[in-house]
């Protein structure tokens, strides 16, 4: 007699993780209207560029710095054709190859910059907002001083200072320049939210029960504060793309020998535009616009979906039974 195999029961920890994941993704699954359209449209555009970045060696027909194939040099400033779908540059580089490899450079720099900015800004905001005192005043003065300067100016200064160091003008330099510009923003957002949470009843109850500050911050404060971070980080990623492109356009971004960068390509295409050569600047510029639009839509969609003040809930129809005649 065959014995029916039964699936192994799930552990309580596994069920708890699934329930926590379900609660975390419930607002996204219940998104409706404009928020849903923005969220999924932005996710689709962003995912497209992520695929380009990850699979650039397989998708791109050439390397970002290749100017010949099979010993034959590509034609200079060739129109878009079957051989070169987006044309070539004055250096005989394939424009489509540089656009594809540029997606990898842009997303790599932005990802590194956002991780470093979150790693520095969020903990400092938690400590400053919860403990207050001299530490809070000192950090607020430093962050406000940095926040008073335009992002681009701070990034240019940091990139210029690091260009003469051992780091050089590579991806790490551009990421550090963007990180310094965005740390004050995360610090201020997290600090202000922690200040409003540290006097809540559940935090006072945990404090009265003898919980350590580290435990209170980790269990009761952090998870209520971190909900505001993903939408801000996504919107900052869109802004960081423009900041990196501006650095490349001004010559303080990625060096041309270290990777393809859309801002640098637009800089080199400025002189081509006066001669009627449109393709060398159009496609890198279009890539910047599309990626920034996708990240902006994704950030706005997340904000309207995760923010309980802006989120629209779907309510079912309620039918009331008529009262009996004797009660009228």
N, C-alpha and C positions, 0 to 999 in steps of 0.2 A: 504494500500500500504506500503510495507516494505521500510524502510529508510536505505540506505546503510551506514554502519558505516565507517567513515573516520579516519585514524590515526591522532592523535594529532600532530600538527606541532612542529618540534624541535625548541628549543630556539636558539637564535644566539650564546649563550655561548656553547651550546652542539655541534653545527656545528663547532665552532672555535676549540673546543677540538678535534673533530674527524679529522679536517684538520691538526691540529698540530701533532696528533698521526700518521696520514698518512705520513706527511713529515718526521717525525722522523724515521719511520720504512721503508721508501722507499729504502734507501741503502741496508738494509737487504733483502728486497724482490727482489731487482735487482741484488743481488750477483750472480756471475757466476764463473765457473771454479774451481780452487783449493780453492779459498776463500770460496765458497759455501760449498764444501765438508768438509773443516776443520770446518767451523761454525756449520754445522748441525751434524757432527760426534761428535764434542766436546759437543754440546748441549745434544745429546742423552746420552752420557756417564755420563755427569754431572747430567742430570735428573734422570738417574738410581740410582745414589748414593743419590740424594735428596729424592727419593721415599723410599729407604732403611732407611734413617735417620728419615723421618717423620713417617713412619709406622713401625718402629722397634719393638714396643710392639706387633704388629699383625703379623709381618713376622718372627721374631726370635722365635725359639722353646723354648728357655730358657732365663733367665736373664743373664746379662754379668758376674755375680759372682756366678751363680748357679753351684753346683757341684754334686747335687743329685736330683732325682725325685721320688716321691712316697716313700720317706724314703730309697731309694736304691742309694748308691753312684755310680757315673759314674766310669768306669774303667780308670785308669791312662794311658796316652799315647796310647790310643786305635787308631788303624788304621781307616782311613775313611771307613765308612760302612753305611748300611741303617739306623742304629740307630743314628749315628753321621756322617753326610755327609762329614765333614772336619776333623774328628777325635777329640781327646781330648788332653788336656795339662797335664803336670805333676801334676797340682792342680786339675785334673779331670774336668776342665771347658770345655764346648763345644766350639770348635774353630769357627764354623760358627756363633754361637751366639755372640761371641766376635767381629767377623768381622762386623756383622750387627750393633751391638751397637757402635762399633768403628766409623762407618760412621757418626752416630749421633753426637758423641763427636767431631770428626774432623771438621765437617761442622759447628757445633755450635761455637767452638772456633774461627775458621777462620772468620765466619760471624761477631761475636762480635769484633774481632780485626780489621777487615776492616772498620766496621762502625765507631769505635773510631778513627782509623787512618785518615779516610776521614773527620770526624768531626773536628779534630784538624788541619790536614795538609792543607786542602783546604782553610779554612778561613784565616789561617796565610799566605799562599801563596798569596791570593788575596790582603790582606792588605799590605803585604810587597812589592809586585810588583807594586801596584798602587801608594802608598804614598811615598815609598823610604825613604831616609833620615836616621836618626839614628836608627829608628825602623828596617828598612831593614838591615842595617849593623849588628845590634845586633842579629837578627834572623838568618841571613846568617852564622855568626860565630858559633852560637849554633848548627844549623843544619849540618853545615860542620863538626863540631867536632864529632857529632853523626854518620854522614855518613862515617867518616874515619874508623870506627871500623866495623869488619865483623858482619853481622846480627846475626849469631849464638852466638858470644861472648856477644853482647849486651843483647840478650834474656836470656842467661845463667845468666848474672849478675843480671838482673832485677828479674828473677825467684828466684834466690838465696836470694836476699834481701827481696822479698815479702814472701818467704816461712816461715820466722820467725815472720811475722806479723799476724794480726788477720784475714787476707784474707786467709792465708794458701796456700796449693798447689793444688788448684782446677782449675776449668775451667776459672774463672775470672783472676787468676794469670797468666795462660798461655796466655790468650788473651791480658793482659796488656804487657807482655813481648814481644809479637809479634807486638803490636801496637807501642811501642817505637822504634822498629827496622825499621818500615815502614813509620813513620811520616815524616822524612827528605826527602824521595823520593817524596811523594805527594807535599810537600812544594816546592821542587826545580822545579818539572814539572809545577806546577801552576804558581809559581812566574815568571819563564822564559817566559811563554806564556803571562802573564799579561803585562810584560814589553814591549813585542812586540805589544800588542794591545792598550796600553794606549795612544799612539801617532797616532792612526788611525784617519782618517778624521771624521768618525761618532762619535767617542768619543770626539774629539775636538768640533764638532758641538753641542753635548749635553752639554758640559761644557760651551760653549759660550752662549747657551740659558738659562743658570742659573741652570742647574740640579745639585742637590747635589751629592757629591761623593758616598753616599750610594745608590742613585738612579742609578747612572752610573754603579757602580759595579754590582748591582742587575739586571739591565735590559740589559746592553750592553756588559758587560765584562764576567759575570759569565757563561752565556749560550754558549758563544763562547769558553770558557776555559773548561767547564765541558765535552765537547764532547771527550776530550782526556782521561778522567778518567776511563770510563768503560773498555776499553781494558787493561789499566795498572792495574786496580783493579783485573781483571780476571787473568792476568798473576801473579800478586802478591799472589792471592789466591792459585795458584799451588805451588808457592815458600813457602807460609806459611804452607802448608800441610807438606812439607819436613822439615821445621823448627820445627814444632810441633812434628813430628816423631823423629827428632834428640834430642829434649828436653826430650821426653819420653824415648828414648834409653839411654840417659845419666842419667836418674833418676830425672830430673828437671821438668817434665811435669805433667800430670794428675796422681794423686795418684790412685793406683789400687782399693781402696775402693770407689772412687768417680765416676768411669766410666771406660769403656774399651778404650784403646788407642793402636793403631797399633805399634807405636815405642816401647812402653813398652813390648808388646807381642813379638816383634822381639828380644829384649834384652833377654828375658827369653828363647827364642828358640835357642840362640847361643850355649848353652851347649848341646841342644838336637841334633843339626846338626852333631856333632862329633860322635854321636852314631847311625847315620843313620836315625834319626827321622826327616823327611823332612816336614811334614804337619804343624807342629806348627809355622814354620816361613814362609813357602811358601805362604799361603793364606793371612796373613796380609801384607806381602811384595807385593803380587800381587794386593791387594786392593790399596795400596799406589801408585803403578805404574799406575794403570788404572785411578784413580781419578786425579793424576797429569797430565797424558796424556790428559784426557778429558778437564780439565781446560786450559791446554796449547793450545790445538787445538781451544777451544772456544775463548781464548784471541787473538790468532793469526788471527782467522777468523774475529773477530770483528775489529781488527786493520786494516786489509786489506779492510774491508767493509766500515768502518766509516771514515777512513783517506782519505781525498780527493786526496792526493798525490799518494797513492797506489791503490785507487779504480779504477777498470776497468768498464767503462760504456759500455753499449750495444747500438750500433748504427745500425739503420736500413739502408737498402740498398736504395741508391738514384739513380734514373734513370733520365738521362737528355734526353730531346727530341732533335732530330737532328735539326739543324738550317735550315731554308728555303733556297732554292737554290739562291734566289735573294740576300741573305745576305752573301753568300760565295764569 
